[in-house]
């Protein structure tokens, strides 16, 4: 990566990308930052109606695959849940995540089915919280979660979108 802002684009995630995704998750020890590194509906055998509620991409920065971003509809038909993973900590803080999030939202909004993007982030992940805030998300709630070996505070964040169905 150069010192100037990288060129970021997205391409559709395909099953052949899964080994790379698992390697990225291992490389950054993703369990420290997130509860999962794939969407809930992340397998090829998912029902067609479930797949249609998922926008899943590989993040390409300066021509190299560097991570993944997804938006998936959950229980609320007007909302999607965001997930993102950059596969190398040296990429953090260079605008790649912000660009990828904005591109993913733009792509998914063409569908016109939602007007709110939601996410949960661990409060200690200050860099991610700042990135989400720069993308227009705001904190709407906080709470505590426990895993088998750790207890942590999380923040729930939302971004409301105007112009439902527009591409901006």
Protein Blocks (a to p, Z undefined) as FASTA:
>chain_A
ZZbdcddddddddfklmmmmmmmmmmnommlmpmbfcdfblcfkbcfklmmmpccdddde
ehiafbdcdddddfblkbccdddddfbfklgonlmmmmmmmmmmmmmmmnopacbdcddd
dfklmmlmmmmmmnopacfbdcddddfkbccdddddddddehihiaZZ
